[in-house]
Amino acid sequence: MIHEKIFQLKSGREVKVVVKGYFLHDNPQLSTEYEILIKEPKEKYFRTAIGTNHPQYWKMRRSSVQQAKLIMLEYSGISQRQVNQAITEFNRVLSFPAAAIGLQYERELM
């Protein structure tokens, strides 16, 4: 399941937090992860905050997963509280009965 939330920053930048939930083969619990994408006012599409031509790209590539996420948060312009808000909304959507039926079906496919 995927949930997207877009935050408007005062600078005009839009930041999209994409929360993804999936089942691991050996674990009945739902695992979640998130991705952060940005769009400047004059841009048409969302992109990653730190691309291959960004000076901090190699620093991020050498970092652990947690450190890389913190660097991405810093350069995107949103706070951990806003990411947590998107994750909370994702979990709230999962609590709806229709979502539970879809997740049960997905679990059976694994």
Buried (B, 14 or more C-beta within 10 A) or exposed (E): BEBBBEBEEEEEBBBBBBBBBEBEEEEEEBEBEBBBBBBEEEEEEBEBBBEEEEEBBEEBEEBEEEEBBBBBBEBBBBEEEBBEBBBEBBBEBBEEEEBEEEBEEBEEEE
